[in-house]
Amino acid sequence: MPKKLLKKMNPYLKDPELCKALIYQSVSSSTAVEGVLTKYPKLSKTMEKKLREVISVHEPSASYE
């Protein structure tokens, strides 16, 4: 069975801007757990809103503010 790329299968990763924001979020939170602080460019207000919407779908009781 041929392997499919996650970017091709995951609907959230199909939008290049949202994909980049999600990767930044994942990497920065993972490295912070290890004690490494990383800096990434600030997200636009529109992208922050999209990111919150995606997160709230999967974690409805979580608050990220």
N, CA, C and O atoms as CSV, one atom per row, in Angstrom:
chain,resi,resn,atom,element,x,y,z
A,1,MET,N,N,0.847,-1.180,0.000
A,1,MET,CA,C,0.000,0.000,0.000
A,1,MET,C,C,0.895,1.248,0.000
A,1,MET,O,O,1.776,1.376,0.851
A,2,PRO,N,N,0.675,2.158,-0.942
A,2,PRO,CA,C,1.513,3.362,-1.007
A,2,PRO,C,C,1.241,4.289,0.186
A,2,PRO,O,O,0.108,4.415,0.650
A,3,LYS,N,N,2.300,4.923,0.662
A,3,LYS,CA,C,2.166,5.858,1.780
A,3,LYS,C,C,1.620,7.185,1.272
A,3,LYS,O,O,1.985,7.648,0.192
A,4,LYS,N,N,0.741,7.788,2.063
A,4,LYS,CA,C,0.197,9.098,1.723
A,4,LYS,C,C,0.771,10.121,2.693
A,4,LYS,O,O,0.901,9.853,3.888
A,5,LEU,N,N,1.104,11.269,2.184
A,5,LEU,CA,C,1.625,12.330,3.026
A,5,LEU,C,C,0.524,12.888,3.922
A,5,LEU,O,O,-0.625,13.026,3.503
A,6,LEU,N,N,0.888,13.203,5.149
A,6,LEU,CA,C,-0.062,13.781,6.088
A,6,LEU,C,C,-0.641,15.084,5.535
A,6,LEU,O,O,-1.826,15.367,5.709
A,7,LYS,N,N,0.209,15.876,4.866
A,7,LYS,CA,C,-0.252,17.137,4.284
A,7,LYS,C,C,-1.369,16.922,3.263
A,7,LYS,O,O,-2.227,17.788,3.094
A,8,LYS,N,N,-1.363,15.791,2.590
A,8,LYS,CA,C,-2.380,15.510,1.576
A,8,LYS,C,C,-3.676,14.983,2.207
A,8,LYS,O,O,-4.758,15.143,1.642
A,9,MET,N,N,-3.556,14.353,3.381
A,9,MET,CA,C,-4.713,13.712,4.012
A,9,MET,C,C,-5.428,14.608,5.025
A,9,MET,O,O,-6.651,14.540,5.153
A,10,ASN,N,N,-4.681,15.443,5.741
A,10,ASN,CA,C,-5.250,16.265,6.798
A,10,ASN,C,C,-5.828,17.550,6.205
A,10,ASN,O,O,-5.092,18.325,5.594
A,11,PRO,N,N,-7.132,17.791,6.372
A,11,PRO,CA,C,-7.747,18.976,5.762
A,11,PRO,C,C,-7.197,20.291,6.318
A,11,PRO,O,O,-7.202,21.298,5.610
A,12,TYR,N,N,-6.728,20.307,7.553
A,12,TYR,CA,C,-6.189,21.531,8.147
A,12,TYR,C,C,-4.826,21.888,7.566
A,12,TYR,O,O,-4.434,23.054,7.585
A,13,LEU,N,N,-4.108,20.907,7.054
A,13,LEU,CA,C,-2.773,21.159,6.526
A,13,LEU,C,C,-2.783,21.510,5.037
A,13,LEU,O,O,-1.731,21.786,4.460
A,14,LYS,N,N,-3.941,21.503,4.425
A,14,LYS,CA,C,-4.029,21.840,2.998
A,14,LYS,C,C,-3.887,23.342,2.756
A,14,LYS,O,O,-3.405,23.754,1.701
A,15,ASP,N,N,-4.298,24.156,3.715
A,15,ASP,CA,C,-4.121,25.602,3.625
A,15,ASP,C,C,-2.672,25.904,4.031
A,15,ASP,O,O,-2.319,25.698,5.192
A,16,PRO,N,N,-1.820,26.386,3.107
A,16,PRO,CA,C,-0.397,26.565,3.408
A,16,PRO,C,C,-0.123,27.484,4.604
A,16,PRO,O,O,0.780,27.219,5.397
A,17,GLU,N,N,-0.901,28.558,4.730
A,17,GLU,CA,C,-0.692,29.488,5.838
A,17,GLU,C,C,-1.061,28.851,7.173
A,17,GLU,O,O,-0.334,28.992,8.156
A,18,LEU,N,N,-2.193,28.151,7.203
A,18,LEU,CA,C,-2.626,27.480,8.425
A,18,LEU,C,C,-1.673,26.339,8.765
A,18,LEU,O,O,-1.378,26.107,9.938
A,19,CYS,N,N,-1.199,25.639,7.769
A,19,CYS,CA,C,-0.233,24.555,7.969
A,19,CYS,C,C,1.014,25.093,8.673
A,19,CYS,O,O,1.498,24.494,9.633
A,20,LYS,N,N,1.519,26.204,8.199
A,20,LYS,CA,C,2.716,26.814,8.780
A,20,LYS,C,C,2.459,27.209,10.240
A,20,LYS,O,O,3.300,26.971,11.106
A,21,ALA,N,N,1.301,27.808,10.507
A,21,ALA,CA,C,0.957,28.217,11.873
A,21,ALA,C,C,0.846,27.012,12.799
A,21,ALA,O,O,1.314,27.054,13.937
A,22,LEU,N,N,0.227,25.937,12.313
A,22,LEU,CA,C,0.087,24.728,13.124
A,22,LEU,C,C,1.443,24.081,13.408
A,22,LEU,O,O,1.680,23.586,14.511
A,23,ILE,N,N,2.318,24.085,12.425
A,23,ILE,CA,C,3.661,23.529,12.627
A,23,ILE,C,C,4.419,24.382,13.641
A,23,ILE,O,O,5.058,23.835,14.539
A,24,TYR,N,N,4.365,25.702,13.522
A,24,TYR,CA,C,5.023,26.578,14.493
A,24,TYR,C,C,4.505,26.297,15.902
A,24,TYR,O,O,5.285,26.199,16.849
A,25,GLN,N,N,3.190,26.169,16.033
A,25,GLN,CA,C,2.583,25.912,17.347
A,25,GLN,C,C,3.078,24.583,17.907
A,25,GLN,O,O,3.438,24.495,19.081
A,26,SER,N,N,3.095,23.571,17.086
A,26,SER,CA,C,3.522,22.243,17.514
A,26,SER,C,C,4.989,22.222,17.928
A,26,SER,O,O,5.339,21.682,18.978
A,27,VAL,N,N,5.833,22.807,17.107
A,27,VAL,CA,C,7.273,22.811,17.399
A,27,VAL,C,C,7.571,23.639,18.646
A,27,VAL,O,O,8.342,23.209,19.504
A,28,SER,N,N,6.968,24.819,18.752
A,28,SER,CA,C,7.265,25.672,19.901
A,28,SER,C,C,6.775,25.058,21.201
A,28,SER,O,O,7.458,25.168,22.219
A,29,SER,N,N,5.609,24.413,21.198
A,29,SER,CA,C,5.130,23.788,22.431
A,29,SER,C,C,5.951,22.551,22.780
A,29,SER,O,O,6.208,22.294,23.956
A,30,SER,N,N,6.364,21.786,21.777
A,30,SER,CA,C,7.173,20.594,22.033
A,30,SER,C,C,8.551,20.951,22.569
A,30,SER,O,O,9.045,20.311,23.497
A,31,THR,N,N,9.167,21.964,21.990
A,31,THR,CA,C,10.494,22.352,22.457
A,31,THR,C,C,10.417,23.024,23.829
A,31,THR,O,O,11.339,22.884,24.632
A,32,ALA,N,N,9.341,23.746,24.107
A,32,ALA,CA,C,9.177,24.376,25.420
A,32,ALA,C,C,9.092,23.320,26.523
A,32,ALA,O,O,9.603,23.526,27.624
A,33,VAL,N,N,8.451,22.200,26.228
A,33,VAL,CA,C,8.367,21.104,27.193
A,33,VAL,C,C,9.765,20.602,27.539
A,33,VAL,O,O,10.029,20.204,28.673
A,34,GLU,N,N,10.650,20.626,26.555
A,34,GLU,CA,C,12.030,20.171,26.754
A,34,GLU,C,C,12.902,21.265,27.369
A,34,GLU,O,O,14.072,21.024,27.663
A,35,GLY,N,N,12.355,22.448,27.564
A,35,GLY,CA,C,13.108,23.539,28.170
A,35,GLY,C,C,13.818,24.434,27.178
A,35,GLY,O,O,14.643,25.258,27.573
A,36,VAL,N,N,13.518,24.292,25.906
A,36,VAL,CA,C,14.130,25.121,24.864
A,36,VAL,C,C,13.091,26.142,24.407
A,36,VAL,O,O,11.996,25.779,23.978
A,37,LEU,N,N,13.441,27.407,24.502
A,37,LEU,CA,C,12.517,28.446,24.060
A,37,LEU,C,C,12.843,28.829,22.627
A,37,LEU,O,O,14.000,29.082,22.292
A,38,THR,N,N,11.831,28.872,21.790
A,38,THR,CA,C,12.014,29.206,20.380
A,38,THR,C,C,11.239,30.474,20.055
A,38,THR,O,O,10.268,30.810,20.733
A,39,LYS,N,N,11.667,31.165,19.028
A,39,LYS,CA,C,10.958,32.366,18.575
A,39,LYS,C,C,10.505,32.154,17.145
A,39,LYS,O,O,11.287,31.756,16.282
A,40,TYR,N,N,9.256,32.420,16.912
A,40,TYR,CA,C,8.690,32.348,15.568
A,40,TYR,C,C,8.026,33.669,15.266
A,40,TYR,O,O,7.656,34.398,16.186
A,41,PRO,N,N,7.865,33.992,14.000
A,41,PRO,CA,C,7.206,35.252,13.643
A,41,PRO,C,C,5.789,35.303,14.205
A,41,PRO,O,O,5.108,34.283,14.317
A,42,LYS,N,N,5.366,36.504,14.553
A,42,LYS,CA,C,4.005,36.679,15.063
A,42,LYS,C,C,2.989,36.383,13.959
A,42,LYS,O,O,3.187,36.736,12.797
A,43,LEU,N,N,1.911,35.733,14.351
A,43,LEU,CA,C,0.848,35.417,13.402
A,43,LEU,C,C,-0.050,36.634,13.202
A,43,LEU,O,O,-0.201,37.461,14.100
A,44,SER,N,N,-0.636,36.731,12.030
A,44,SER,CA,C,-1.601,37.799,11.775
A,44,SER,C,C,-2.865,37.520,12.588
A,44,SER,O,O,-3.094,36.390,13.019
A,45,LYS,N,N,-3.664,38.530,12.790
A,45,LYS,CA,C,-4.917,38.370,13.555
A,45,LYS,C,C,-5.818,37.321,12.898
A,45,LYS,O,O,-6.453,36.523,13.588
A,46,THR,N,N,-5.870,37.326,11.579
A,46,THR,CA,C,-6.689,36.362,10.852
A,46,THR,C,C,-6.208,34.945,11.108
A,46,THR,O,O,-7.013,34.042,11.335
A,47,MET,N,N,-4.889,34.747,11.071
A,47,MET,CA,C,-4.328,33.422,11.277
A,47,MET,C,C,-4.502,32.974,12.723
A,47,MET,O,O,-4.750,31.795,12.974
A,48,GLU,N,N,-4.377,33.895,13.681
A,48,GLU,CA,C,-4.614,33.553,15.085
A,48,GLU,C,C,-6.053,33.067,15.268
A,48,GLU,O,O,-6.306,32.102,15.988
A,49,LYS,N,N,-6.993,33.752,14.603
A,49,LYS,CA,C,-8.398,33.368,14.705
A,49,LYS,C,C,-8.620,31.974,14.112
A,49,LYS,O,O,-9.311,31.152,14.712
A,50,LYS,N,N,-8.039,31.703,12.936
A,50,LYS,CA,C,-8.158,30.381,12.315
A,50,LYS,C,C,-7.579,29.298,13.212
A,50,LYS,O,O,-8.168,28.228,13.368
A,51,LEU,N,N,-6.425,29.581,13.799
A,51,LEU,CA,C,-5.755,28.622,14.667
A,51,LEU,C,C,-6.608,28.325,15.895
A,51,LEU,O,O,-6.737,27.167,16.293
A,52,ARG,N,N,-7.192,29.361,16.498
A,52,ARG,CA,C,-8.082,29.151,17.650
A,52,ARG,C,C,-9.299,28.314,17.270
A,52,ARG,O,O,-9.732,27.460,18.043
A,53,GLU,N,N,-9.850,28.555,16.087
A,53,GLU,CA,C,-11.013,27.782,15.634
A,53,GLU,C,C,-10.659,26.312,15.475
A,53,GLU,O,O,-11.433,25.445,15.880
A,54,VAL,N,N,-9.507,26.021,14.896
A,54,VAL,CA,C,-9.068,24.637,14.709
A,54,VAL,C,C,-8.859,23.965,16.060
A,54,VAL,O,O,-9.289,22.831,16.272
A,55,ILE,N,N,-8.196,24.674,16.974
A,55,ILE,CA,C,-7.929,24.104,18.292
A,55,ILE,C,C,-9.227,23.881,19.047
A,55,ILE,O,O,-9.385,22.851,19.702
A,56,SER,N,N,-10.162,24.824,18.972
A,56,SER,CA,C,-11.409,24.699,19.730
A,56,SER,C,C,-12.273,23.537,19.239
A,56,SER,O,O,-13.058,22.982,20.008
A,57,VAL,N,N,-12.135,23.168,17.975
A,57,VAL,CA,C,-12.889,22.030,17.448
A,57,VAL,C,C,-12.432,20.742,18.124
A,57,VAL,O,O,-13.236,19.852,18.403
A,58,HIS,N,N,-11.123,20.655,18.386
A,58,HIS,CA,C,-10.567,19.432,18.946
A,58,HIS,C,C,-10.468,19.448,20.459
A,58,HIS,O,O,-10.369,18.390,21.080
A,59,GLU,N,N,-10.493,20.637,21.070
A,59,GLU,CA,C,-10.435,20.760,22.518
A,59,GLU,C,C,-11.434,21.830,22.936
A,59,GLU,O,O,-11.034,22.949,23.256
A,60,PRO,N,N,-12.723,21.511,22.939
A,60,PRO,CA,C,-13.741,22.524,23.195
A,60,PRO,C,C,-13.659,23.183,24.565
A,60,PRO,O,O,-14.094,24.324,24.718
A,61,SER,N,N,-13.113,22.496,25.567
A,61,SER,CA,C,-13.072,23.094,26.902
A,61,SER,C,C,-11.765,23.848,27.177
A,61,SER,O,O,-11.616,24.459,28.235
A,62,ALA,N,N,-10.824,23.808,26.238
A,62,ALA,CA,C,-9.523,24.451,26.439
A,62,ALA,C,C,-9.612,25.950,26.196
A,62,ALA,O,O,-10.395,26.414,25.368
A,63,SER,N,N,-8.799,26.696,26.927
A,63,SER,CA,C,-8.709,28.137,26.735
A,63,SER,C,C,-7.255,28.481,26.467
A,63,SER,O,O,-6.375,28.101,27.239
A,64,TYR,N,N,-6.996,29.194,25.384
A,64,TYR,CA,C,-5.635,29.539,25.004
A,64,TYR,C,C,-5.401,31.037,25.053
A,64,TYR,O,O,-4.561,31.546,24.311
A,65,GLU,N,N,-6.099,31.741,25.883
A,65,GLU,CA,C,-5.924,33.192,25.956
A,65,GLU,C,C,-5.353,33.586,27.272
A,65,GLU,O,O,-5.134,34.772,27.520
